[in-house]
Amino acid sequence: MRAIVYRQSGETDVLQLVERPEPVPSAGEVLIRIAVSGVNPTDWKSRRGARPGEPLMFEEVVPNQDGAGTVVAVGEGVDTSRIGQRVWIWESAYQRADGTAQEMIAIPEVQAVQLPDFASWDLGASLGIPALTAHRCLTVHERTRDGLHRSALEGFSVLVAGGAGAVGHAAIQLARWAGATVITTVSSREKELLAIAAGAHHVVNYRKANPAKVIRSIATKGVDIVVEVAPRANATLNQAILGRDSVVAIYASDGDALSIPIRPSMGENLRYQFVMVYTVPQEAKSRAVADVQAALMDGALPVGDEVGLPLHHFSLEQTAEAHKAVESHAVGKVLIDISR
Ligand SMILES: NC(=O)c1ccc[n+]([C@@H]2O[C@H](COP(=O)([O-])OP(=O)(O)OC[C@H]3O[C@@H](n4cnc5c(N)ncnc54)[C@H](OP(=O)(O)O)[C@@H]3O)[C@@H](O)[C@H]2O)c1
């Protein structure tokens, strides 16, 4: 079978297309024929490494965490009725050598979740990292720790920074599904239209005059949850729009350090919660997968131009181009077609 591999960290020229034997599922695993592999920033960051020449954890690595495909065989202990099931895959390459940029993958069965017939391969391959990250951000508030469901966020206002991003898009959809009033910030008219299509109630261009004033006029008691992609750039804005018990859930880094005023933050019982999708507590991760699945089954997580997440398709041979597209901030979702 065909696979993309790298044997050293570095730029996209370390990626090679090779032939490998088909994997055999071990006990507790399913073997999946991958239809579409989803690309996220974590995939090129892992490939490049934190510094030049950083050694890899494995001799040979197949990139990409997310994907979708069909179960074609199962290992010992796995119900054989799963054979033939369409699935979406999460975190396939976390502390493993085997990502989704290949024709077949063997993976623990819990990391392959049923994809309903109405959901496209593109949708299945877009869920993993963005949806699980967004879920964690929305469930670190004191009153949302039990997870998300259709009315979990009723009465909440949520500010999604960067609503045209992949995580931002998933956060808008999940927050909207869970009943929140959703406000989002964007940098352009093009992204404003995408965020509206995604379902945001209010879209604010943060490059235009006084976004804090606009957001305060919508969330008069303050925003309950901020899903934050740029904590440094938005530090002053956030302080101006938070209310009692608000949470800023930070999932990305735009610098080394963040300065937060102590007294005003203390006065409002604010919480700054950092989020790393791979290392969230196991119980929270399991809940995230279950809640994302419930939202998926409700039809709440569609993808595509018309719902604010343009799709960019590449072939397996073009994996390097797909990584470059994500690295250069392609607007929307980058996908690799493997077998449809
Ligand atoms: N911690 C985790 O577990 C985790 C999980 C997933 C992703 N991430 C990280 O999160 C980042 C985003 O991932 P992604 O896949 O969503 O990327 P993406 O699709 O490129 O989206 C990033 C978005 O952030 C927006 N943005 C940048 N600066 C902003 C600001 N000051 N205010 C508001 N929006 C701003 C960008 O638009 P404009 O520049 O036009 O505003 C863009 O829409 C990446 O660095 C990724 O590595 C971390």
Ligand as a Chemical Component Dictionary entry (heavy atoms), coordinates in Angstrom:
data_LIG
# 
_chem_comp.id                   LIG 
_chem_comp.type                 NON-POLYMER 
_chem_comp.pdbx_formal_charge   0 
_chem_comp.three_letter_code    LIG 
# 
loop_
_chem_comp_atom.comp_id 
_chem_comp_atom.atom_id 
_chem_comp_atom.alt_atom_id 
_chem_comp_atom.type_symbol 
_chem_comp_atom.charge 
_chem_comp_atom.model_Cartn_x 
_chem_comp_atom.model_Cartn_y 
_chem_comp_atom.model_Cartn_z 
_chem_comp_atom.pdbx_ordinal 
LIG N1  N1  N 0  -3.625 23.565 21.915 1  
LIG C1  C1  C 0  -4.208 22.712 21.115 2  
LIG O1  O1  O 0  -4.566 21.611 21.510 3  
LIG C2  C2  C 0  -4.451 23.110 19.692 4  
LIG C3  C3  C 0  -5.400 22.421 18.931 5  
LIG C4  C4  C 0  -5.652 22.848 17.629 6  
LIG C5  C5  C 0  -4.944 23.931 17.101 7  
LIG N2  N2  N 1  -3.993 24.525 17.868 8  
LIG C6  C6  C 0  -3.253 25.690 17.340 9  
LIG O2  O2  O 0  -4.200 26.710 17.157 10 
LIG C7  C7  C 0  -3.828 27.536 16.082 11 
LIG C8  C8  C 0  -5.006 27.688 15.133 12 
LIG O3  O3  O 0  -5.303 26.431 14.540 13 
LIG P1  P1  P 0  -6.349 26.337 13.357 14 
LIG O4  O4  O 0  -6.258 25.007 12.768 15 
LIG O5  O5  O -1 -7.683 26.842 13.795 16 
LIG O6  O6  O 0  -5.678 27.421 12.377 17 
LIG P2  P2  P 0  -6.323 28.355 11.258 18 
LIG O7  O7  O 0  -7.393 27.635 10.520 19 
LIG O8  O8  O 0  -5.173 28.914 10.488 20 
LIG O9  O9  O 0  -7.004 29.525 12.095 21 
LIG C9  C9  C 0  -6.351 30.489 12.841 22 
LIG C10 C10 C 0  -7.274 31.715 12.906 23 
LIG O10 O10 O 0  -6.836 32.619 13.912 24 
LIG C11 C11 C 0  -7.152 33.926 13.448 25 
LIG N3  N3  N 0  -6.416 34.939 14.238 26 
LIG C12 C12 C 0  -5.096 35.195 14.255 27 
LIG N4  N4  N 0  -4.834 36.234 15.100 28 
LIG C13 C13 C 0  -6.023 36.621 15.612 29 
LIG C14 C14 C 0  -6.427 37.637 16.545 30 
LIG N5  N5  N 0  -5.544 38.488 17.111 31 
LIG N6  N6  N 0  -7.738 37.720 16.875 32 
LIG C15 C15 C 0  -8.639 36.907 16.315 33 
LIG N7  N7  N 0  -8.319 35.930 15.424 34 
LIG C16 C16 C 0  -7.034 35.803 15.078 35 
LIG C17 C17 C 0  -6.760 33.849 11.971 36 
LIG O11 O11 O 0  -7.381 34.822 11.176 37 
LIG P3  P3  P 0  -6.829 36.340 11.024 38 
LIG O12 O12 O 0  -5.309 36.268 11.140 39 
LIG O13 O13 O 0  -7.284 36.786 9.705  40 
LIG O14 O14 O 0  -7.460 37.050 12.136 41 
LIG C18 C18 C 0  -7.301 32.486 11.590 42 
LIG O15 O15 O 0  -8.651 32.575 11.146 43 
LIG C19 C19 C 0  -2.577 26.902 15.477 44 
LIG O16 O16 O 0  -1.443 27.554 15.998 45 
LIG C20 C20 C 0  -2.628 25.479 15.988 46 
LIG O17 O17 O 0  -1.347 24.888 16.074 47 
LIG C21 C21 C 0  -3.741 24.145 19.141 48 
# 
loop_
_chem_comp_bond.comp_id 
_chem_comp_bond.atom_id_1 
_chem_comp_bond.atom_id_2 
_chem_comp_bond.value_order 
_chem_comp_bond.pdbx_ordinal 
LIG N1  C1  SING 1  
LIG C1  O1  DOUB 2  
LIG C1  C2  SING 3  
LIG C2  C3  SING 4  
LIG C2  C21 DOUB 5  
LIG C3  C4  DOUB 6  
LIG C4  C5  SING 7  
LIG C5  N2  DOUB 8  
LIG N2  C6  SING 9  
LIG N2  C21 SING 10 
LIG C6  O2  SING 11 
LIG C6  C20 SING 12 
LIG O2  C7  SING 13 
LIG C7  C8  SING 14 
LIG C7  C19 SING 15 
LIG C8  O3  SING 16 
LIG O3  P1  SING 17 
LIG P1  O4  DOUB 18 
LIG P1  O5  SING 19 
LIG P1  O6  SING 20 
LIG O6  P2  SING 21 
LIG P2  O7  DOUB 22 
LIG P2  O8  SING 23 
LIG P2  O9  SING 24 
LIG O9  C9  SING 25 
LIG C9  C10 SING 26 
LIG C10 O10 SING 27 
LIG C10 C18 SING 28 
LIG O10 C11 SING 29 
LIG C11 N3  SING 30 
LIG C11 C17 SING 31 
LIG N3  C12 SING 32 
LIG N3  C16 SING 33 
LIG C12 N4  DOUB 34 
LIG N4  C13 SING 35 
LIG C13 C14 SING 36 
LIG C13 C16 DOUB 37 
LIG C14 N5  SING 38 
LIG C14 N6  DOUB 39 
LIG N6  C15 SING 40 
LIG C15 N7  DOUB 41 
LIG N7  C16 SING 42 
LIG C17 O11 SING 43 
LIG C17 C18 SING 44 
LIG O11 P3  SING 45 
LIG P3  O12 DOUB 46 
LIG P3  O13 SING 47 
LIG P3  O14 SING 48 
LIG C18 O15 SING 49 
LIG C19 O16 SING 50 
LIG C19 C20 SING 51 
LIG C20 O17 SING 52 
# 
